[in-house]
Amino acid sequence: MNAEIICSPMLGQILGSGGGTNGFDDLLKLLLAAITFAFLAGGALGAVSLTHFLFTLPMRRAERARLFLDLLESALKRGQSVEAMILSIAQSRDRTLGVRFHLLAAHIEGGLRFVAALEKAPRFLPSQISAMLRVGEKLGDLRRVLPACREILRDRPAAVRSAMHYMILVVLLFSPAFVFVVMMTMVFVIPRFKDVAAGMGVKLWPLTQFVFAHTIWLIGFETILFLLLVAAMLIYIGGPQFVRWFQFRELPFVDWIAWRIPWKQKRLQRTFSAMLAALLDGGVPEAEAVRLAGDCTANEICRRRAAQAFAALELGAKLDDAVRAFDHSGEFHWRLTNATHARGGFLTALQGWHEALDARAFQQEEAAAHVVTSGLVILNGALVALITTAMFGILLAALNAVLSSS
């Protein structure tokens, strides 16, 4: 009786009765297949986990900021200092607020005040929120700026999130696979078709000649398009802090681009308007409120426009006239004029204006995401049709040559 079967009937069935060597080879193949399956399953699970992490990163970042503002407001209502609140949460080892919160707590434990520690941990909160909190400390009451902070942390509608996630999915899965297939086809397949056509001496279609003559350009176009989409995805996932790495104080081209993008411009207008309203409700003089509101946008273009409005106020202009530089349509001027005569404060009176800006920004962002992804799919489909037609053109030309010779 074989030793394998003595050890285990199941093992004997796996190894078989044809000898120990063949049975061991079969077992080794089975183990290699299991390892390969586990490796592929782990890779697929890792890819899904990475995609989920990237999809939820902007939302988790905003949710942490909203949670911190809630904790900050609760501490202020209890009469507790912000520093004591942060240290007490850090000592509880709660990881809900992320690693950068504990870095902020470490700076406070080292003796820094809240705002000074916040400057040492700039990536804990969005730059606009940090600027608003600095203004609140200058005013001596952080609660004045909390409503304006919440204005810029409104969650995106589900339709906008779906459109952005669809774009990321196209970039992560569809575009790399398509670029790889196109490159392999043009590098390995098309040259063989060229050789076949040259050997048979057939006359190629003009479309086929165009594709063969511009193979490198087509590959380069697809690669550049893919890199641009990757850059857009990184900007969405990385958020404003990632973009700040490419900003120069002397040449604020990143801020200039942000101001020229329609939905980002509306959010900057919303941020400036909300902070201006909060400061005016807090009794800050108009000129100083305009300057501080411009700083809270964390955008150099807005700061320059706020400086122009500040200079106009210093020369005696009215507030609603001075802020025309932020909205050439005149709607902000009209809204602010009515807010001066409304009851309940500026922030309450301008609430409708802020909601309208948010709605337009979300609509434009969703439309842009759909246009980009749909355009990419259509463009790639057209390129596939172009390459396929060119290759079939060779086959048809060869077939016509054979039929003519016969």
C-alpha positions as CSV (number, residue, x, y, z in Angstrom):
1,M,0.0,0.0,0.0
2,N,1.3,3.4,-0.9
3,A,2.6,5.6,2.0
4,E,0.5,8.5,0.8
5,I,-2.8,6.5,1.1
6,I,-1.8,5.2,4.5
7,C,-1.3,8.8,5.8
8,S,-4.6,9.9,4.5
9,P,-7.3,8.6,2.1
10,M,-8.0,12.1,0.8
11,L,-4.3,12.8,0.3
12,G,-4.0,9.4,-1.5
13,Q,-6.8,10.5,-3.9
14,I,-5.1,13.8,-4.6
15,L,-1.7,12.2,-5.2
16,G,-3.1,9.3,-7.2
17,S,-1.8,5.8,-7.6
18,G,0.7,6.5,-10.3
19,G,3.8,6.9,-8.1
20,G,5.0,9.3,-5.5
21,T,6.7,11.7,-7.9
22,N,3.6,12.3,-10.0
23,G,1.4,12.7,-7.0
24,F,3.8,15.2,-5.5
25,D,3.7,17.2,-8.7
26,D,-0.1,17.3,-8.7
27,L,-0.1,18.5,-5.1
28,L,2.4,21.2,-6.0
29,K,0.3,22.4,-8.9
30,L,-2.7,22.5,-6.6
31,L,-0.9,24.5,-4.0
32,L,0.4,26.9,-6.7
33,A,-3.1,27.3,-8.1
34,A,-4.4,28.1,-4.6
35,I,-1.6,30.6,-4.0
36,T,-2.3,32.3,-7.3
37,F,-6.0,32.5,-6.6
38,A,-5.3,33.9,-3.1
39,F,-2.9,36.5,-4.7
40,L,-5.4,37.5,-7.3
41,A,-8.3,37.7,-4.8
42,G,-6.1,39.8,-2.5
43,G,-5.1,42.1,-5.3
44,A,-8.8,42.6,-6.3
45,L,-9.8,43.2,-2.7
46,G,-6.9,45.7,-2.4
47,A,-8.0,47.5,-5.5
48,V,-11.6,47.8,-4.3
49,S,-10.4,49.0,-0.9
50,L,-8.1,51.6,-2.5
51,T,-11.0,52.8,-4.8
52,H,-13.3,53.1,-1.8
53,F,-10.6,55.0,0.2
54,L,-10.1,57.5,-2.7
55,F,-13.8,57.9,-3.2
56,T,-14.5,58.7,0.4
57,L,-11.4,60.8,1.2
58,P,-12.9,64.2,0.4
59,M,-16.1,63.4,2.3
60,R,-14.2,62.1,5.3
61,R,-12.1,65.2,5.3
62,A,-15.1,67.5,5.4
63,E,-16.9,65.3,8.0
64,R,-13.9,65.6,10.3
65,A,-14.0,69.4,9.9
66,R,-17.7,69.5,10.7
67,L,-17.2,67.3,13.8
68,F,-14.4,69.5,15.0
69,L,-16.6,72.6,14.6
70,D,-19.4,70.9,16.6
71,L,-16.9,70.1,19.4
72,L,-15.5,73.6,19.3
73,E,-19.0,75.1,19.7
74,S,-19.9,72.8,22.5
75,A,-16.8,73.7,24.4
76,L,-17.4,77.4,24.0
77,K,-21.0,77.0,25.2
78,R,-19.7,75.2,28.3
79,G,-17.2,77.9,29.0
80,Q,-14.3,75.5,28.4
81,S,-11.2,76.7,26.6
82,V,-10.4,75.4,23.1
83,E,-7.0,74.1,24.2
84,A,-8.5,72.2,27.2
85,M,-11.1,70.6,24.9
86,I,-8.5,69.5,22.4
87,L,-6.2,68.0,25.0
88,S,-9.0,66.1,26.7
89,I,-10.1,64.5,23.4
90,A,-6.5,63.7,22.6
91,Q,-6.0,62.0,25.9
92,S,-9.0,59.7,25.3
93,R,-7.1,58.2,22.3
94,D,-10.1,58.7,20.0
95,R,-9.0,58.4,16.4
96,T,-12.2,59.8,14.8
97,L,-10.6,63.2,14.1
98,G,-7.5,61.7,12.5
99,V,-3.8,61.8,13.0
100,R,-3.4,65.5,12.4
101,F,-5.7,66.3,15.3
102,H,-3.3,64.6,17.6
103,L,-0.5,66.6,16.0
104,L,-2.4,69.7,16.8
105,A,-2.9,68.5,20.4
106,A,0.9,67.9,20.6
107,H,1.6,71.5,19.7
108,I,-0.9,72.7,22.2
109,E,0.6,70.5,24.9
110,G,4.0,72.1,24.0
111,G,2.6,75.5,25.0
112,L,1.1,77.0,21.9
113,R,-2.3,78.6,21.7
114,F,-5.0,77.1,19.5
115,V,-4.5,79.3,16.4
116,A,-0.7,79.2,16.7
117,A,-0.9,75.4,16.9
118,L,-3.3,75.3,14.0
119,E,-0.7,77.1,11.8
120,K,1.7,74.3,12.8
121,A,-0.8,71.7,11.6
122,P,-2.1,73.4,8.4
123,R,-3.6,70.2,6.9
124,F,-5.9,69.4,9.8
125,L,-8.6,71.8,8.6
126,P,-9.3,73.4,5.2
127,S,-7.4,76.6,4.6
128,Q,-10.5,78.7,4.5
129,I,-11.7,77.3,7.9
130,S,-8.3,77.9,9.4
131,A,-8.4,81.5,8.2
132,M,-11.8,82.1,9.6
133,L,-10.9,80.7,13.0
134,R,-7.9,83.0,13.0
135,V,-10.2,85.9,12.3
136,G,-12.5,84.7,15.1
137,E,-9.6,84.8,17.6
138,K,-8.7,88.3,16.6
139,L,-12.3,89.3,17.3
140,G,-12.1,87.6,20.7
141,D,-15.1,85.3,20.0
142,L,-14.8,82.2,17.9
143,R,-18.6,81.7,17.9
144,R,-19.0,84.7,15.6
145,V,-17.3,82.9,12.7
146,L,-18.7,79.4,13.2
147,P,-21.9,80.0,11.1
148,A,-19.7,81.2,8.2
149,C,-17.4,78.1,8.6
150,R,-20.4,75.8,8.3
151,E,-21.5,77.6,5.2
152,I,-18.5,76.4,3.3
153,L,-18.7,72.8,4.6
154,R,-22.0,71.9,3.1
155,D,-22.0,68.4,1.7
156,R,-22.2,67.8,-2.0
157,P,-25.6,66.5,-3.3
158,A,-25.7,62.8,-4.2
159,A,-25.8,63.5,-7.9
160,V,-22.6,65.5,-7.8
161,R,-20.8,62.8,-5.8
162,S,-21.9,60.1,-8.2
163,A,-20.7,62.1,-11.2
164,M,-17.3,62.7,-9.6
165,H,-17.0,59.0,-8.5
166,Y,-17.9,58.0,-12.0
167,M,-15.1,60.2,-13.4
168,I,-12.6,58.7,-10.9
169,L,-13.7,55.2,-11.8
170,V,-13.1,55.9,-15.5
171,V,-9.7,57.3,-14.8
172,L,-8.6,54.4,-12.5
173,L,-10.0,51.5,-14.6
174,F,-11.1,52.4,-18.1
175,S,-8.5,54.9,-19.2
176,P,-5.4,52.9,-18.2
177,A,-6.7,49.7,-19.8
178,F,-7.6,51.6,-23.0
179,V,-4.2,53.3,-23.2
180,F,-2.4,50.0,-22.7
181,V,-4.5,48.2,-25.4
182,V,-4.0,51.1,-27.9
183,M,-0.3,51.1,-27.3
184,M,0.1,47.4,-27.7
185,T,-2.0,47.4,-30.8
186,M,0.0,50.2,-32.4
187,V,3.4,48.8,-31.4
188,F,2.8,45.0,-32.1
189,V,-0.2,44.6,-34.3
190,I,-0.1,47.5,-36.8
191,P,3.5,46.8,-37.9
192,R,2.5,43.3,-38.8
193,F,-0.3,44.6,-41.0
194,K,2.2,47.0,-42.6
195,D,4.4,44.0,-43.4
196,V,1.5,42.1,-44.9
197,A,0.5,45.1,-47.1
198,A,4.1,45.7,-48.2
199,G,4.6,42.0,-49.1
200,M,1.5,41.9,-51.2
201,G,2.1,45.3,-52.8
202,V,-1.5,46.4,-52.2
203,K,-2.6,50.0,-52.2
204,L,-3.8,51.2,-48.8
205,W,-6.8,53.3,-48.1
206,P,-6.1,57.0,-47.2
207,L,-7.5,56.4,-43.8
208,T,-5.2,53.5,-43.2
209,Q,-2.2,55.5,-44.4
210,F,-3.2,58.3,-42.0
211,V,-3.3,55.9,-39.0
212,F,0.0,54.3,-39.9
213,A,1.7,57.7,-40.4
214,H,0.5,59.2,-37.1
215,T,0.7,56.2,-34.8
216,I,3.1,58.0,-32.4
217,W,0.8,61.0,-32.3
218,L,-2.2,59.0,-31.5
219,I,-0.4,57.2,-28.6
220,G,0.9,60.6,-27.3
221,F,-2.6,62.1,-27.5
222,E,-4.1,59.3,-25.5
223,T,-1.3,59.4,-22.9
224,I,-1.6,63.2,-22.5
225,L,-5.4,62.9,-22.1
226,F,-5.0,60.2,-19.5
227,L,-2.4,62.3,-17.5
228,L,-4.8,65.3,-17.5
229,L,-7.5,63.2,-16.1
230,V,-5.2,61.8,-13.5
231,A,-4.3,65.4,-12.5
232,A,-8.0,66.3,-12.2
233,M,-8.5,63.2,-10.0
234,L,-5.6,64.1,-7.8
235,I,-6.9,67.7,-7.4
236,Y,-10.4,66.3,-6.4
237,I,-9.0,63.7,-4.0
238,G,-6.1,65.8,-2.6
239,G,-8.3,68.9,-2.0
240,P,-7.0,72.5,-1.6
241,Q,-4.0,71.5,0.5
242,F,-2.6,69.4,-2.3
243,V,-3.1,72.3,-4.8
244,R,-1.3,74.7,-2.5
245,W,2.0,72.8,-3.2
246,F,2.0,74.3,-6.7
247,Q,1.2,77.9,-5.5
248,F,3.6,80.8,-5.6
249,R,2.9,84.0,-3.8
250,E,4.5,86.1,-6.5
251,L,2.6,84.2,-9.3
252,P,-0.7,82.9,-7.9
253,F,-1.7,81.0,-11.1
254,V,-3.4,78.3,-9.1
255,D,-5.7,80.9,-7.4
256,W,-6.2,82.5,-10.8
257,I,-7.3,79.2,-12.3
258,A,-9.6,78.6,-9.4
259,W,-11.2,82.0,-9.9
260,R,-11.8,81.2,-13.6
261,I,-13.5,77.9,-13.0
262,P,-17.2,78.8,-12.7
263,W,-18.2,76.5,-9.7
264,K,-15.1,77.4,-7.8
265,Q,-15.6,81.1,-8.3
266,K,-19.2,80.8,-6.9
267,R,-17.9,79.0,-3.9
268,L,-15.3,81.7,-3.3
269,Q,-18.0,84.3,-3.6
270,R,-20.1,82.3,-1.1
271,T,-17.2,82.2,1.3
272,F,-16.5,85.9,1.0
273,S,-20.1,86.8,1.4
274,A,-20.7,84.5,4.4
275,M,-17.7,85.7,6.3
276,L,-18.5,89.4,5.5
277,A,-22.0,88.9,6.8
278,A,-20.7,87.2,10.0
279,L,-18.2,90.0,10.6
280,L,-20.8,92.7,10.0
281,D,-23.2,91.0,12.4
282,G,-20.4,90.9,14.9
283,G,-20.0,94.7,14.8
284,V,-16.7,94.8,12.8
285,P,-16.3,98.0,10.8
286,E,-17.1,97.6,7.1
287,A,-13.6,98.2,5.8
288,E,-12.0,95.8,8.2
289,A,-14.7,93.3,7.6
290,V,-14.1,93.4,3.8
291,R,-10.3,92.9,4.3
292,L,-10.8,90.0,6.8
293,A,-13.4,88.3,4.6
294,G,-11.0,88.5,1.6
295,D,-8.3,86.8,3.8
296,C,-10.7,84.1,4.7
297,T,-11.1,83.0,1.1
298,A,-7.5,81.8,1.1
299,N,-7.3,83.0,-2.5
300,E,-4.9,85.6,-3.7
301,I,-7.3,86.9,-6.4
302,C,-10.0,87.4,-3.8
303,R,-7.6,89.2,-1.5
304,R,-6.7,91.6,-4.2
305,R,-10.3,92.3,-5.0
306,A,-11.0,92.8,-1.3
307,A,-8.1,95.2,-1.2
308,Q,-9.7,97.2,-4.0
309,A,-13.0,97.2,-2.1
310,F,-11.2,98.2,1.1
311,A,-9.5,101.2,-0.7
312,A,-12.9,102.2,-2.2
313,L,-14.5,102.2,1.3
314,E,-11.6,104.3,2.6
315,L,-12.4,106.8,-0.1
316,G,-16.0,107.0,1.1
317,A,-17.8,104.5,-1.2
318,K,-20.8,102.5,0.1
319,L,-20.3,98.9,1.0
320,D,-22.7,97.5,-1.7
321,D,-20.9,99.6,-4.4
322,A,-17.4,98.7,-3.1
323,V,-17.9,94.9,-3.4
324,R,-19.0,95.0,-7.1
325,A,-15.6,93.5,-8.0
326,F,-16.7,90.2,-6.6
327,D,-19.7,89.8,-8.8
328,H,-19.9,91.7,-12.1
329,S,-23.5,90.5,-12.6
330,G,-24.7,92.9,-9.9
331,E,-26.6,90.3,-7.9
332,F,-24.3,90.5,-4.9
333,H,-24.7,94.3,-4.9
334,W,-28.5,94.0,-5.0
335,R,-28.5,91.3,-2.3
336,L,-26.2,93.3,0.0
337,T,-28.3,96.5,-0.5
338,N,-31.4,94.6,0.6
339,A,-29.6,93.0,3.5
340,T,-28.8,96.4,5.0
341,H,-32.5,97.0,5.5
342,A,-33.5,93.5,6.5
343,R,-34.0,92.3,10.1
344,G,-32.2,89.4,11.6
345,G,-28.7,90.2,10.6
346,F,-26.7,90.1,7.4
347,L,-26.0,86.3,7.5
348,T,-29.7,85.5,7.7
349,A,-30.6,88.0,5.0
350,L,-27.9,86.6,2.7
351,Q,-28.8,83.0,3.3
352,G,-30.8,82.7,0.1
353,W,-27.9,84.1,-1.9
354,H,-25.5,81.6,-0.4
355,E,-27.8,78.7,-1.1
356,A,-28.3,79.9,-4.7
357,L,-24.5,80.1,-5.2
358,D,-24.1,76.6,-3.8
359,A,-26.9,75.2,-6.1
360,R,-25.3,76.7,-9.2
361,A,-21.8,75.5,-8.2
362,F,-23.1,72.0,-7.7
363,Q,-25.0,72.0,-11.0
364,Q,-21.9,73.2,-12.9
365,E,-19.6,70.8,-11.3
366,E,-21.9,67.9,-12.0
367,A,-22.4,68.9,-15.6
368,A,-18.6,69.3,-16.1
369,A,-18.0,65.8,-14.6
370,H,-20.6,64.2,-16.9
371,V,-19.2,66.1,-20.0
372,V,-15.7,65.0,-19.3
373,T,-16.5,61.3,-18.7
374,S,-18.9,61.1,-21.6
375,G,-16.6,62.9,-23.9
376,L,-13.7,60.6,-22.9
377,V,-15.8,57.5,-23.7
378,I,-16.9,58.9,-27.0
379,L,-13.4,60.0,-28.0
380,N,-11.9,56.6,-27.1
381,G,-14.7,54.8,-29.0
382,A,-13.9,57.0,-32.0
383,L,-10.2,56.2,-31.8
384,V,-11.0,52.5,-31.6
385,A,-13.2,52.7,-34.6
386,L,-10.4,54.6,-36.5
387,I,-7.8,51.9,-35.7
388,T,-10.2,49.1,-36.5
389,T,-11.2,50.6,-39.8
390,A,-7.6,51.1,-40.7
391,M,-6.7,47.5,-40.0
392,F,-9.7,46.1,-41.8
393,G,-8.8,48.4,-44.7
394,I,-5.6,46.4,-45.2
395,L,-7.5,43.1,-45.2
396,L,-10.0,44.4,-47.7
397,A,-7.3,45.8,-49.9
398,A,-5.4,42.4,-49.8
399,L,-8.6,40.6,-50.6
400,N,-9.3,42.8,-53.5
401,A,-5.8,42.2,-54.8
402,V,-6.2,38.4,-54.6
403,L,-9.6,38.6,-56.4
404,S,-8.1,40.8,-59.1
405,S,-5.2,38.5,-59.7
406,S,-7.4,35.5,-60.0
